[in-house]
Each structure stands twice: as structure tokens, then as C-alpha cells.
């Protein structure tokens, strides 16, 4: 029975109209370049990547002209794919691999070169220091042209959920028990693989053995870190060392207080952003739940990268560590960060900005400075500078890391930083200056 209703037109006849035919084979003489719109974002990403110095990536290729060996995928293709994926909020290698077969923008970037999720994942997570050096070179090029300055920098942190469950945290004794059970499972699976079986069955059992072996490695790492964590906790408060726990899923993750007030396994992403251009010039990831004491480490990174020190530094009250303020002031950086207990001191009738006994000249100047209208007006700019990249990262899907381990988490963060700076450079019209 036909699914098309037999209706009549006003003239009393059965109407004729064009119907969709989706099984008819067609041959279209169009290239990938013709299928992608001229203003597509993928074209701009490719233009950006072509301007970068990828010599370090190409130097690692072992396949050379005149010798045997299968040539690898062009690093420029992989770099472009991950930038576009990050801009579109795609965080998984499997999802990106699927898009390379089904989405014209990613197909265009591939240009007929086949990629799989193993290759994509390895490229994203391996050697993040190469990506970091490339980003430093980009920003240094813009600084040399006086397009980017370090006259004012704002620092902020964002807690990002880790790929570990809250119930995966164990004390040392439980970790030892889990390690024994996991090792026994590895031995049992290894014996099964050694037995005569079909190829498919051997592959499946080998995969199970690999997963069990990786679990053993994670638990061993958790046992190592739980001792270090216990030592730190014990130094802060006697008796707290016995409460130390580490995750069997992601030993590097730590329980942190999140923006919604809850406590979950997470990482602390630190970003330093310039005032006028809103470019990220400093970045780091750690598993410390506090921002206290992180200003000086970020300043040192910026000086190491660009050979110059920011003139002004904006940070919220969580960064107001006396030793950091003194270190930045000694280096010639003026700090704008709230004085602690300002409201409580006002309530007691005390001047919150008056120097305290034992303050150094740098700390006394900081307290008096934060009481001036000029300093308070400058500090008001902090949210619009420092929290802007945080919001962009969230909108691009960085609400939870899909990878485990501090090294891989740093790699994913670097891709976010590179993609963010790319969009800023594009919007500022500076692609031609690279």
C-alpha cells in the first residue's frame, strides 16, 4: 500500500509533484574545497596553523625521502583538527574521529587523509611542552611588534571536575588491599591469554589484561601519592595524615570545593590574562585546592617565557599571600588584591588599610594602596579580564576533564588556551602579523 495519500486537486485530478529520491546513485564533480563555504571557520583555522612554526613537529618524523617507511599524517592536519574541535566543544578523540568522516569541515581539514581516534588521542596528549613552546612563540611575536603588552595582567583559577568518582578515594590500607586484588586479576588474565584460543578471543582477553594492568599502575601511583599527601596533611595539623586518601581511578585528582559549594574530585586551572587584548599569557594546572601562593609561580613563568615582568597584577583575595605580594613588589610589579578581613575590621571600627606591626615596606604600601579610590577602580577591572577566559572555556565544554592524570589534563588545558588565543588574535585582526 502506498504511503502517499491519494488526494485530488481543486480540478478533480490527482496532483503531480516532485518526490524525494534518496537511493538513486549520483556522481558529482565537486572537490572538498568546493563543498566547504568560503567563510567557513575551518579555513581560518587552517590559515592560522599554516603561519605557525611547526618545525619541532616535523623534526620528529622518521619517514624521510628516499627511504622505506609509511609516511605519518601531517602534524598541521592534526593540529587544525584539534583546534577546530576545541572551538566546537568536542573533547573526545572518538567523537572527533567520527566527525572526520561525517562533517564537511573536518573532512576538508583532513583532505582525504585517514585518521583514527588512537592517532588523535596520542597527538593531543603527548608532548604538551611542544604546544606550550609554540604558544609562547606566538605571543612573543606579537609582543615584539608591541601589539601585546604586559602592562596589566589578571590571574584567576577555575576548578574543573576530574575523571574520577568520589567513591574511588581510599586510605592507604584499602589501597594495599585493592592492589593485591588487582594484581591477582592481572595474573589470572595473563594465564587465560596464554591458553590456546581464537584470534578474536585472544584480542579480547589481551584488552582485558591491559585494562587490569593499567588499574594496577594507577593503584601503585595512588599508594605513592597517598604517602606524600599524608605527610603534607600531617605538617598542617597533627593527626590529619591518617585521613589522607587517593583515587584508584585518577591518583592525581584531589577533592576540591567547587563554585557551587560542593566538594568533588577536580583540578585547579590557573590563567593569567592581559588587560586590553584579553590574551592568555600564563597558564598552569595543579591539584591544589587553594589559590594562595600561586601568584609568584605564575609571575616566574611569564618572565621565563617572555623575558619581561608585568607592571600591574590583579588577583582576588584568595591570592593575597604576604610572601607573594612581597616577591612581586620586589620584582617591580604592583599588586592589586583585596586586603583580608576588610569588612570585619570595619565593623570593629578599625582601618583595614592601616599597616600592621611587622609589615615590610612592600606590604605596608600594598595595604595603603588598596584603600585608595584609584586602586579600587583598577581592581574593578579584574572580573572582566580574568573571568572572561573561564567563561569561554566553560562554554566550549571544559566542565569536566575526560582524561586522567595531571600530564594529560595539562595537555587538554593547553589546547583550550591555544584555541582561545586563536579566536582573540582573529578578532583583533592580527593573523597577518604572525
Legacy VTK file of the C-alpha trace (Angstrom):
# vtk DataFile Version 3.0
C-alpha trace
ASCII
DATASET POLYDATA
POINTS 434 float
0.000 0.000 0.000
1.407 3.413 -0.930
2.215 5.724 1.954
1.401 8.756 -0.219
-2.218 9.881 0.310
-4.334 9.798 -2.842
-5.823 13.277 -2.804
-7.346 15.320 -5.570
-6.656 18.889 -6.553
-9.352 21.517 -6.924
-9.703 20.468 -10.582
-10.637 16.940 -9.520
-7.380 15.342 -10.779
-4.595 13.624 -8.819
-1.813 16.222 -8.330
1.726 15.700 -9.579
4.752 16.908 -7.559
8.477 16.190 -7.116
9.211 13.494 -4.543
12.444 12.856 -2.659
14.537 10.011 -4.115
17.363 9.109 -1.760
18.574 5.764 -3.112
19.493 6.961 -6.582
23.267 6.888 -7.150
24.714 10.253 -8.174
28.089 11.387 -9.482
29.009 14.956 -8.579
32.134 16.605 -9.955
32.890 18.714 -6.885
36.000 18.807 -4.723
36.127 19.120 -0.950
37.180 22.715 -1.424
34.022 23.443 -3.399
31.822 21.783 -0.777
33.122 23.956 2.081
31.754 27.536 2.205
34.382 30.249 1.608
33.814 31.799 5.050
33.930 28.527 6.983
35.752 28.546 10.316
37.870 25.574 9.236
39.519 27.706 6.548
40.563 30.328 9.097
41.914 27.628 11.430
43.987 26.177 8.582
45.291 29.644 7.678
46.315 30.166 11.300
48.117 26.817 11.521
49.987 27.485 8.274
51.521 30.580 9.863
52.878 28.658 12.864
56.383 27.299 13.196
55.850 23.531 13.229
59.495 22.628 12.682
59.646 20.823 16.019
56.724 18.612 14.995
58.216 17.811 11.581
61.676 17.142 13.013
60.310 14.113 14.883
59.067 12.395 11.697
61.229 9.351 10.979
59.958 8.706 7.434
62.259 10.537 5.005
62.540 10.880 1.242
64.427 8.067 -0.480
63.855 5.535 2.312
61.174 2.978 3.060
58.502 3.523 5.669
54.919 4.686 5.732
54.640 8.475 5.993
52.681 9.730 9.022
49.829 12.219 8.955
50.852 15.845 8.507
51.041 17.420 12.011
49.355 20.537 10.601
46.243 18.443 9.903
46.121 17.029 13.435
46.778 20.443 14.956
43.977 22.011 12.901
41.537 19.233 13.758
42.018 19.643 17.494
41.773 23.434 17.354
38.503 23.262 15.444
37.216 20.501 17.720
38.042 22.543 20.822
36.297 25.600 19.374
33.205 23.459 18.806
33.267 21.902 22.265
34.371 18.447 21.098
36.564 16.930 23.792
36.746 13.243 22.863
39.023 11.614 20.285
36.322 9.129 19.252
33.842 11.913 18.573
36.443 13.834 16.569
37.243 10.713 14.565
33.549 10.345 13.719
33.326 13.993 12.629
36.298 13.483 10.299
34.106 11.053 8.351
30.743 12.800 8.583
31.280 16.578 8.832
32.464 18.510 5.798
34.571 20.990 7.816
36.630 18.209 9.391
36.728 16.260 6.116
38.102 19.363 4.439
40.871 19.681 7.019
41.758 16.001 6.571
41.866 16.442 2.787
41.423 12.726 2.145
43.968 11.666 4.804
42.612 8.990 7.117
42.816 9.460 10.889
41.613 7.295 13.771
40.895 8.038 17.400
44.120 6.396 18.615
46.193 8.778 16.490
44.106 11.779 17.513
44.283 10.921 21.212
48.038 10.308 21.136
48.699 13.580 19.322
46.610 15.579 21.789
48.095 14.080 24.953
51.738 13.508 24.022
54.489 16.084 24.458
52.396 19.082 25.610
55.634 21.036 26.026
55.824 21.352 22.214
52.452 23.049 22.177
53.489 25.301 25.037
56.647 26.453 23.263
54.637 27.168 20.128
52.146 29.309 22.046
54.961 31.235 23.704
56.463 31.906 20.278
53.117 33.244 19.002
52.733 35.648 21.923
56.391 36.684 21.824
55.994 37.575 18.133
53.057 39.831 18.953
54.934 41.388 21.884
57.903 42.189 19.662
55.504 44.178 17.480
54.123 45.998 20.558
50.676 44.559 19.868
50.579 42.749 23.211
51.925 44.313 26.398
52.257 43.142 29.973
51.270 46.476 31.460
48.425 44.832 33.384
47.755 41.123 33.940
44.909 39.498 35.842
45.135 35.996 37.312
42.258 33.690 38.165
41.664 29.987 38.754
38.849 27.658 37.829
38.084 24.266 39.348
37.374 21.651 36.694
35.856 18.284 37.578
38.260 15.385 37.205
37.560 11.997 35.630
37.311 10.243 38.976
34.387 9.250 41.149
34.071 10.453 44.715
33.803 6.861 45.914
37.149 5.927 44.317
39.167 7.610 47.089
40.762 5.142 49.506
43.044 5.239 52.532
46.428 3.519 52.449
45.293 0.185 53.900
42.402 -0.103 51.453
44.705 0.815 48.581
47.031 -2.044 49.522
44.088 -4.457 49.522
42.882 -3.217 46.136
46.403 -3.537 44.734
46.609 -7.180 45.824
43.245 -7.963 44.212
44.138 -6.129 41.006
47.476 -7.943 40.710
45.731 -11.297 41.149
43.329 -10.366 38.362
46.235 -9.487 36.057
47.891 -12.870 36.716
44.647 -14.741 36.040
44.004 -12.876 32.798
47.580 -13.413 31.650
47.174 -17.158 32.051
43.943 -17.046 30.033
45.658 -15.183 27.184
48.453 -17.739 27.064
45.973 -20.573 26.557
45.111 -21.712 23.026
42.158 -19.710 21.712
40.888 -17.990 18.604
42.434 -14.734 17.430
39.355 -12.660 18.308
39.154 -14.234 21.750
42.869 -13.600 22.344
42.495 -9.960 21.378
39.567 -9.511 23.761
41.448 -11.153 26.630
44.569 -9.135 25.848
42.496 -5.952 26.085
41.133 -7.094 29.443
44.657 -7.828 30.661
45.851 -4.399 29.531
42.977 -2.692 31.378
43.741 -4.683 34.541
47.432 -3.873 34.263
46.687 -0.170 33.923
44.499 -0.386 37.025
47.421 -1.882 38.933
49.625 1.008 37.791
47.027 3.560 38.923
46.719 1.960 42.362
50.507 1.843 42.724
50.639 5.540 41.875
47.836 6.207 44.373
49.818 4.413 47.097
52.838 6.556 46.304
50.884 9.784 46.376
48.859 8.972 49.482
52.110 8.904 51.495
53.112 12.315 50.141
49.623 13.687 50.803
49.631 12.274 54.349
52.933 13.985 55.053
51.602 17.350 53.895
48.376 16.988 55.872
50.283 15.959 58.985
52.525 19.017 58.705
49.464 21.272 58.659
47.643 19.574 61.534
48.845 16.700 63.680
46.675 13.616 63.188
45.289 14.613 59.772
47.802 12.405 57.975
45.725 9.331 58.810
42.821 10.799 56.841
44.769 11.041 53.572
43.029 9.408 50.602
43.813 8.993 46.921
41.681 7.893 43.993
42.182 4.497 42.380
40.755 5.967 39.163
42.854 9.128 38.904
45.562 9.364 41.577
46.406 12.963 40.624
42.871 14.280 41.244
42.069 15.904 44.594
38.837 16.763 46.339
38.207 20.500 45.949
35.467 22.909 46.829
33.677 23.828 43.608
31.906 27.025 42.573
28.515 25.610 43.584
29.727 24.916 47.134
30.039 21.163 46.645
33.215 19.115 47.022
34.312 16.863 44.163
37.485 15.408 42.586
38.922 18.203 40.457
41.929 20.090 39.127
42.821 23.753 39.570
43.348 25.533 36.229
45.287 28.797 36.545
45.230 31.500 33.844
46.869 34.916 33.529
45.220 37.268 31.025
46.255 40.653 29.621
44.026 43.668 30.119
43.476 45.344 26.755
43.844 42.382 24.398
42.384 39.637 26.661
45.070 37.157 25.595
46.178 34.360 27.906
49.908 34.795 28.580
50.254 32.413 31.541
48.746 29.004 32.254
49.137 26.114 34.638
47.216 23.208 36.165
47.699 21.788 39.643
45.828 19.625 42.114
45.929 22.121 44.993
42.525 23.289 46.153
43.721 26.771 47.169
44.928 29.744 45.106
47.053 31.025 47.981
50.692 31.342 46.992
50.209 30.912 43.225
50.919 34.481 42.069
54.699 34.311 42.267
54.822 30.972 40.419
52.763 32.465 37.576
54.933 35.605 37.501
58.069 33.494 37.233
56.543 31.551 34.339
55.727 34.759 32.454
59.247 36.117 32.975
60.712 32.800 31.844
58.591 32.802 28.695
58.842 36.419 27.583
61.812 37.880 29.460
59.757 40.676 30.988
57.699 41.216 34.111
54.109 42.570 34.234
53.798 46.101 35.577
50.488 45.556 37.384
48.932 42.352 38.738
45.246 41.876 39.561
44.043 38.926 41.658
41.187 38.197 44.046
41.555 37.814 47.794
42.382 34.121 47.562
45.806 35.023 46.166
46.709 37.593 48.845
49.665 35.749 50.342
52.156 38.098 52.034
55.207 36.323 50.619
53.807 36.517 47.045
52.952 40.206 47.316
56.464 40.918 48.564
58.025 38.822 45.792
56.049 40.611 43.066
56.756 44.020 44.572
60.472 43.210 44.752
60.383 42.324 41.040
58.738 45.681 40.234
55.123 44.504 39.853
52.356 46.457 41.572
49.784 44.130 43.116
46.077 44.945 43.293
44.477 42.351 45.540
41.947 42.850 48.365
43.108 43.147 51.959
41.861 40.215 54.003
39.197 40.706 56.704
38.367 44.131 55.365
34.695 44.041 56.374
35.297 42.554 59.836
37.884 45.224 60.608
35.493 47.957 59.515
32.801 46.503 61.790
35.221 46.771 64.720
35.973 50.382 63.872
39.475 49.652 62.632
41.108 50.932 59.457
41.549 47.786 57.291
44.207 49.513 55.184
46.440 50.673 58.017
49.866 48.973 58.092
50.265 46.297 60.733
53.117 45.792 63.125
55.825 43.754 61.434
54.752 44.671 57.879
57.559 45.224 55.420
57.613 48.402 53.349
56.146 46.488 50.395
53.209 45.137 52.425
52.538 48.484 54.068
52.424 50.138 50.634
50.033 47.438 49.379
47.631 47.944 52.286
47.600 51.730 51.900
47.270 51.428 48.108
44.179 49.201 48.305
42.469 51.860 50.418
42.662 54.456 47.637
39.875 55.099 45.150
42.319 54.708 42.254
43.346 51.200 43.298
39.744 50.152 43.882
38.806 51.436 40.435
41.654 49.458 38.856
40.688 46.316 40.779
37.134 46.544 39.426
38.527 45.589 36.032
39.655 42.165 37.324
36.424 40.188 36.652
36.106 41.372 33.051
39.725 40.390 32.375
40.390 37.279 34.437
36.980 35.601 34.342
36.440 36.065 30.609
38.552 33.059 29.506
36.985 30.962 32.274
33.536 31.579 30.810
34.739 30.801 27.279
36.332 27.544 28.439
33.086 26.505 30.130
31.043 27.339 27.037
33.398 25.189 24.970
32.763 22.156 27.113
35.521 22.314 29.730
33.253 21.365 32.615
34.910 18.010 33.254
38.183 16.540 32.059
37.686 13.358 30.040
41.317 12.300 30.561
43.128 11.104 33.678
46.426 12.211 35.121
47.925 15.656 35.601
50.039 15.396 32.447
47.061 14.726 30.168
44.923 17.294 31.968
47.604 19.903 31.274
47.623 18.903 27.596
43.852 19.381 27.285
44.142 22.765 29.011
46.853 23.841 26.573
44.538 23.087 23.649
41.902 25.277 25.272
44.439 28.092 25.716
45.661 27.809 22.117
42.108 27.834 20.737
41.144 30.781 22.931
44.155 32.841 21.836
43.470 31.934 18.200
39.961 33.406 18.366
41.274 36.521 20.114
44.028 37.030 17.528
41.488 36.532 14.759
39.013 39.017 16.236
41.804 41.559 16.719
42.787 41.164 13.045
46.333 40.039 13.807
46.556 36.786 11.841
48.639 38.599 9.266
51.147 39.645 11.944
52.183 36.087 12.797
LINES 1 435
434 0 1 2 3 4 5 6 7 8 9 10 11 12 13 14 15 16 17 18 19 20 21 22 23 24 25 26 27 28 29 30 31 32 33 34 35 36 37 38 39 40 41 42 43 44 45 46 47 48 49 50 51 52 53 54 55 56 57 58 59 60 61 62 63 64 65 66 67 68 69 70 71 72 73 74 75 76 77 78 79 80 81 82 83 84 85 86 87 88 89 90 91 92 93 94 95 96 97 98 99 100 101 102 103 104 105 106 107 108 109 110 111 112 113 114 115 116 117 118 119 120 121 122 123 124 125 126 127 128 129 130 131 132 133 134 135 136 137 138 139 140 141 142 143 144 145 146 147 148 149 150 151 152 153 154 155 156 157 158 159 160 161 162 163 164 165 166 167 168 169 170 171 172 173 174 175 176 177 178 179 180 181 182 183 184 185 186 187 188 189 190 191 192 193 194 195 196 197 198 199 200 201 202 203 204 205 206 207 208 209 210 211 212 213 214 215 216 217 218 219 220 221 222 223 224 225 226 227 228 229 230 231 232 233 234 235 236 237 238 239 240 241 242 243 244 245 246 247 248 249 250 251 252 253 254 255 256 257 258 259 260 261 262 263 264 265 266 267 268 269 270 271 272 273 274 275 276 277 278 279 280 281 282 283 284 285 286 287 288 289 290 291 292 293 294 295 296 297 298 299 300 301 302 303 304 305 306 307 308 309 310 311 312 313 314 315 316 317 318 319 320 321 322 323 324 325 326 327 328 329 330 331 332 333 334 335 336 337 338 339 340 341 342 343 344 345 346 347 348 349 350 351 352 353 354 355 356 357 358 359 360 361 362 363 364 365 366 367 368 369 370 371 372 373 374 375 376 377 378 379 380 381 382 383 384 385 386 387 388 389 390 391 392 393 394 395 396 397 398 399 400 401 402 403 404 405 406 407 408 409 410 411 412 413 414 415 416 417 418 419 420 421 422 423 424 425 426 427 428 429 430 431 432 433
